Amino acid sequence: MSGILFHNIAAAPTHVAPFSHATETAGWVFVTGQMPTDPDDDAAPLPEGVEAQTRRVMDNLLIVLDGVGLGLADVTCVRIYLTEFKRDYAAMNAVYREYFPADRLPARTCVGVTALAKDALVEIDMIARRPG
């Protein structure tokens, strides 16, 4: 494959800024950070608490991955952003662990930030690789 593909997934949450849900080049897929927004109603309130928000973010990421024909087994790297790092790190990790087998954890970075769009507590982006 040459060039860059720009993916926008109809089932994924509405964009909160000017971006594609994912871009792809040479088998690498870069998934934009997802917010804990309802994919069916972006005006709905965000879920309460970091656990519920992490679950919604991961489910939104699954929608995008599925939309490009991939899954969590194809994810090589994850970046997580938390607005309340000390308070929410352990709780976020507890939910995050539910999504990956213990022997197939992607490389990962997690950082504390001062704010996220929509006043979210957590945002997660991913890099995936097509098999083959």
C-alpha atoms as an extended CHARMM CRD file, in Angstrom:
* protein
*
       132  EXT
         1         1  MET       CA              0.0000000000        0.0000000000        0.0000000000  PROA      1               0.0000000000
         2         2  SER       CA              1.3230000000        3.4310000000       -0.8080000000  PROA      2               0.0000000000
         3         3  GLY       CA              0.1810000000        6.7410000000        0.5440000000  PROA      3               0.0000000000
         4         4  ILE       CA             -2.0720000000        7.3340000000        3.4980000000  PROA      4               0.0000000000
         5         5  LEU       CA             -5.6380000000        6.1580000000        4.0000000000  PROA      5               0.0000000000
         6         6  PHE       CA             -7.9580000000        8.3050000000        6.0870000000  PROA      6               0.0000000000
         7         7  HSD       CA            -10.6680000000        6.3220000000        7.8930000000  PROA      7               0.0000000000
         8         8  ASN       CA            -13.8770000000        7.7540000000        9.3080000000  PROA      8               0.0000000000
         9         9  ILE       CA            -16.1420000000        5.1760000000       10.8830000000  PROA      9               0.0000000000
        10        10  ALA       CA            -19.9050000000        5.8220000000       10.7310000000  PROA      10              0.0000000000
        11        11  ALA       CA            -20.6020000000        3.8410000000       13.9390000000  PROA      11              0.0000000000
        12        12  ALA       CA            -17.8900000000        5.6580000000       15.9420000000  PROA      12              0.0000000000
        13        13  PRO       CA            -18.5690000000        8.7310000000       18.0920000000  PROA      13              0.0000000000
        14        14  THR       CA            -18.9340000000       12.0820000000       16.3950000000  PROA      14              0.0000000000
        15        15  HSD       CA            -15.6560000000       13.9550000000       15.9790000000  PROA      15              0.0000000000
        16        16  VAL       CA            -14.9690000000       16.5540000000       18.6880000000  PROA      16              0.0000000000
        17        17  ALA       CA            -12.3280000000       18.2730000000       16.5190000000  PROA      17              0.0000000000
        18        18  PRO       CA            -11.0320000000       18.1330000000       12.9260000000  PROA      18              0.0000000000
        19        19  PHE       CA             -9.5130000000       14.6320000000       12.6330000000  PROA      19              0.0000000000
        20        20  SER       CA            -10.0180000000       11.1870000000       11.1090000000  PROA      20              0.0000000000
        21        21  HSD       CA            -10.9100000000        8.2950000000       13.3810000000  PROA      21              0.0000000000
        22        22  ALA       CA             -7.8080000000        6.5240000000       12.0600000000  PROA      22              0.0000000000
        23        23  THR       CA             -5.0880000000        6.8910000000        9.4680000000  PROA      23              0.0000000000
        24        24  GLU       CA             -3.1970000000        4.0740000000        7.8460000000  PROA      24              0.0000000000
        25        25  THR       CA              0.0530000000        3.6700000000        5.9900000000  PROA      25              0.0000000000
        26        26  ALA       CA              2.1420000000        0.5920000000        5.1440000000  PROA      26              0.0000000000
        27        27  GLY       CA             -0.0460000000       -1.6290000000        7.3570000000  PROA      27              0.0000000000
        28        28  TRP       CA              0.2250000000        0.6390000000       10.4070000000  PROA      28              0.0000000000
        29        29  VAL       CA             -3.0530000000        2.0370000000       11.7310000000  PROA      29              0.0000000000
        30        30  PHE       CA             -3.0260000000        5.0820000000       14.0070000000  PROA      30              0.0000000000
        31        31  VAL       CA             -6.2770000000        5.3880000000       15.9600000000  PROA      31              0.0000000000
        32        32  THR       CA             -7.1930000000        8.8510000000       17.1980000000  PROA      32              0.0000000000
        33        33  GLY       CA             -7.6720000000        9.2160000000       20.9230000000  PROA      33              0.0000000000
        34        34  GLN       CA            -11.2300000000        8.4030000000       21.8510000000  PROA      34              0.0000000000
        35        35  MET       CA            -13.3320000000       10.2030000000       24.4110000000  PROA      35              0.0000000000
        36        36  PRO       CA            -15.9380000000        8.6150000000       26.6890000000  PROA      36              0.0000000000
        37        37  THR       CA            -18.7580000000        9.9170000000       24.5030000000  PROA      37              0.0000000000
        38        38  ASP       CA            -21.8210000000        7.9000000000       23.5730000000  PROA      38              0.0000000000
        39        39  PRO       CA            -21.4400000000        6.8390000000       19.9300000000  PROA      39              0.0000000000
        40        40  ASP       CA            -25.2140000000        7.1390000000       19.4560000000  PROA      40              0.0000000000
        41        41  ASP       CA            -25.6450000000       10.5320000000       21.1510000000  PROA      41              0.0000000000
        42        42  ASP       CA            -22.6550000000       12.8410000000       21.4490000000  PROA      42              0.0000000000
        43        43  ALA       CA            -24.7840000000       15.2900000000       23.4650000000  PROA      43              0.0000000000
        44        44  ALA       CA            -25.3910000000       12.7120000000       26.2100000000  PROA      44              0.0000000000
        45        45  PRO       CA            -23.5800000000       13.3570000000       29.5060000000  PROA      45              0.0000000000
        46        46  LEU       CA            -20.2770000000       11.5380000000       29.9490000000  PROA      46              0.0000000000
        47        47  PRO       CA            -20.3860000000        8.4590000000       32.1840000000  PROA      47              0.0000000000
        48        48  GLU       CA            -19.6990000000        9.1150000000       35.8720000000  PROA      48              0.0000000000
        49        49  GLY       CA            -16.2600000000        8.1630000000       37.1660000000  PROA      49              0.0000000000
        50        50  VAL       CA            -13.0470000000        6.9920000000       35.5630000000  PROA      50              0.0000000000
        51        51  GLU       CA            -14.0420000000        3.3110000000       35.5010000000  PROA      51              0.0000000000
        52        52  ALA       CA            -17.1610000000        3.9610000000       33.4200000000  PROA      52              0.0000000000
        53        53  GLN       CA            -15.3280000000        6.4750000000       31.2530000000  PROA      53              0.0000000000
        54        54  THR       CA            -12.4430000000        4.0580000000       30.6160000000  PROA      54              0.0000000000
        55        55  ARG       CA            -14.9030000000        1.3430000000       29.6060000000  PROA      55              0.0000000000
        56        56  ARG       CA            -16.7000000000        3.7210000000       27.2100000000  PROA      56              0.0000000000
        57        57  VAL       CA            -13.3700000000        4.8680000000       25.7140000000  PROA      57              0.0000000000
        58        58  MET       CA            -12.2030000000        1.2740000000       25.1820000000  PROA      58              0.0000000000
        59        59  ASP       CA            -15.5350000000        0.3370000000       23.6150000000  PROA      59              0.0000000000
        60        60  ASN       CA            -15.2720000000        3.3610000000       21.3020000000  PROA      60              0.0000000000
        61        61  LEU       CA            -11.7750000000        2.2450000000       20.3130000000  PROA      61              0.0000000000
        62        62  LEU       CA            -13.1620000000       -1.2200000000       19.5420000000  PROA      62              0.0000000000
        63        63  ILE       CA            -15.7340000000        0.3950000000       17.2300000000  PROA      63              0.0000000000
        64        64  VAL       CA            -12.9730000000        2.1950000000       15.3190000000  PROA      64              0.0000000000
        65        65  LEU       CA            -10.7270000000       -0.8780000000       15.1700000000  PROA      65              0.0000000000
        66        66  ASP       CA            -13.6170000000       -3.0140000000       13.9430000000  PROA      66              0.0000000000
        67        67  GLY       CA            -14.4250000000       -0.3610000000       11.3470000000  PROA      67              0.0000000000
        68        68  VAL       CA            -10.9840000000       -0.8490000000        9.7930000000  PROA      68              0.0000000000
        69        69  GLY       CA            -11.0730000000       -4.6460000000       10.1140000000  PROA      69              0.0000000000
        70        70  LEU       CA             -8.8310000000       -4.9590000000       13.1730000000  PROA      70              0.0000000000
        71        71  GLY       CA             -9.1420000000       -5.8420000000       16.8560000000  PROA      71              0.0000000000
        72        72  LEU       CA             -7.2730000000       -5.4680000000       20.1020000000  PROA      72              0.0000000000
        73        73  ALA       CA             -4.9850000000       -8.3870000000       19.1800000000  PROA      73              0.0000000000
        74        74  ASP       CA             -3.5540000000       -6.1070000000       16.4620000000  PROA      74              0.0000000000
        75        75  VAL       CA             -2.7280000000       -3.2370000000       18.8330000000  PROA      75              0.0000000000
        76        76  THR       CA              0.9940000000       -2.6470000000       19.3780000000  PROA      76              0.0000000000
        77        77  CYS       CA              1.0240000000        0.5710000000       21.4020000000  PROA      77              0.0000000000
        78        78  VAL       CA             -1.3720000000        2.5200000000       23.6150000000  PROA      78              0.0000000000
        79        79  ARG       CA             -1.2310000000        6.0260000000       25.0480000000  PROA      79              0.0000000000
        80        80  ILE       CA             -3.4770000000        6.9840000000       27.9410000000  PROA      80              0.0000000000
        81        81  TYR       CA             -4.1580000000       10.4850000000       29.2200000000  PROA      81              0.0000000000
        82        82  LEU       CA             -5.6460000000       11.0790000000       32.6920000000  PROA      82              0.0000000000
        83        83  THR       CA             -6.7190000000       14.4090000000       34.1590000000  PROA      83              0.0000000000
        84        84  GLU       CA             -6.5190000000       13.0820000000       37.7480000000  PROA      84              0.0000000000
        85        85  PHE       CA             -3.4940000000       10.7990000000       37.4880000000  PROA      85              0.0000000000
        86        86  LYS       CA             -2.8940000000        9.9730000000       41.1490000000  PROA      86              0.0000000000
        87        87  ARG       CA             -6.5690000000        9.5040000000       41.9280000000  PROA      87              0.0000000000
        88        88  ASP       CA             -7.5670000000        7.5320000000       38.8070000000  PROA      88              0.0000000000
        89        89  TYR       CA             -4.5010000000        5.5320000000       37.7050000000  PROA      89              0.0000000000
        90        90  ALA       CA             -5.3000000000        2.3130000000       39.5930000000  PROA      90              0.0000000000
        91        91  ALA       CA             -9.0100000000        2.3760000000       38.7680000000  PROA      91              0.0000000000
        92        92  MET       CA             -8.3320000000        3.0060000000       35.0700000000  PROA      92              0.0000000000
        93        93  ASN       CA             -5.8130000000        0.1260000000       35.0230000000  PROA      93              0.0000000000
        94        94  ALA       CA             -8.3620000000       -2.2550000000       36.5520000000  PROA      94              0.0000000000
        95        95  VAL       CA            -10.7450000000       -1.6280000000       33.6500000000  PROA      95              0.0000000000
        96        96  TYR       CA             -7.9840000000       -1.5430000000       31.0240000000  PROA      96              0.0000000000
        97        97  ARG       CA             -6.7740000000       -5.0180000000       32.1100000000  PROA      97              0.0000000000
        98        98  GLU       CA            -10.1990000000       -6.4670000000       31.2400000000  PROA      98              0.0000000000
        99        99  TYR       CA             -9.6130000000       -5.7610000000       27.5470000000  PROA      99              0.0000000000
       100       100  PHE       CA             -6.2520000000       -7.4890000000       26.9800000000  PROA      100             0.0000000000
       101       101  PRO       CA             -4.9780000000      -10.9840000000       27.8430000000  PROA      101             0.0000000000
       102       102  ALA       CA             -2.1770000000      -10.7960000000       30.4330000000  PROA      102             0.0000000000
       103       103  ASP       CA              0.3190000000      -12.2690000000       27.9530000000  PROA      103             0.0000000000
       104       104  ARG       CA             -0.6360000000       -9.8820000000       25.0860000000  PROA      104             0.0000000000
       105       105  LEU       CA             -0.3010000000       -6.4040000000       26.5660000000  PROA      105             0.0000000000
       106       106  PRO       CA              0.6960000000       -3.6580000000       24.1060000000  PROA      106             0.0000000000
       107       107  ALA       CA              3.5150000000       -1.2440000000       24.8390000000  PROA      107             0.0000000000
       108       108  ARG       CA              2.0290000000        1.6710000000       26.7450000000  PROA      108             0.0000000000
       109       109  THR       CA              2.5010000000        5.2000000000       28.0120000000  PROA      109             0.0000000000
       110       110  CYS       CA              0.2100000000        6.8530000000       30.5550000000  PROA      110             0.0000000000
       111       111  VAL       CA              0.4850000000       10.5350000000       31.3880000000  PROA      111             0.0000000000
       112       112  GLY       CA             -1.3020000000       13.0590000000       33.5310000000  PROA      112             0.0000000000
       113       113  VAL       CA             -2.7040000000       16.0730000000       31.7060000000  PROA      113             0.0000000000
       114       114  THR       CA             -4.3720000000       19.2830000000       32.8370000000  PROA      114             0.0000000000
       115       115  ALA       CA             -7.5570000000       18.8860000000       30.7690000000  PROA      115             0.0000000000
       116       116  LEU       CA             -9.2440000000       16.8770000000       28.0260000000  PROA      116             0.0000000000
       117       117  ALA       CA            -12.0050000000       17.6980000000       25.5430000000  PROA      117             0.0000000000
       118       118  LYS       CA            -15.5350000000       17.5860000000       26.9520000000  PROA      118             0.0000000000
       119       119  ASP       CA            -14.0350000000       17.6070000000       30.4730000000  PROA      119             0.0000000000
       120       120  ALA       CA            -13.3340000000       13.8910000000       30.1860000000  PROA      120             0.0000000000
       121       121  LEU       CA            -11.2690000000       12.1180000000       32.8270000000  PROA      121             0.0000000000
       122       122  VAL       CA             -9.5480000000        9.7830000000       30.3420000000  PROA      122             0.0000000000
       123       123  GLU       CA             -8.6020000000        9.6110000000       26.6620000000  PROA      123             0.0000000000
       124       124  ILE       CA             -6.8440000000        6.7050000000       24.9400000000  PROA      124             0.0000000000
       125       125  ASP       CA             -5.2630000000        6.3630000000       21.5130000000  PROA      125             0.0000000000
       126       126  MET       CA             -3.7190000000        3.3070000000       19.8520000000  PROA      126             0.0000000000
       127       127  ILE       CA             -1.3620000000        2.1380000000       17.1500000000  PROA      127             0.0000000000
       128       128  ALA       CA             -2.2030000000       -1.1590000000       15.4500000000  PROA      128             0.0000000000
       129       129  ARG       CA             -0.5390000000       -3.2330000000       12.7410000000  PROA      129             0.0000000000
       130       130  ARG       CA             -2.2800000000       -5.2770000000       10.0630000000  PROA      130             0.0000000000
       131       131  PRO       CA             -1.3260000000       -8.9710000000       10.1930000000  PROA      131             0.0000000000
       132       132  GLY       CA              0.7660000000      -10.3050000000        7.4220000000  PROA      132             0.0000000000
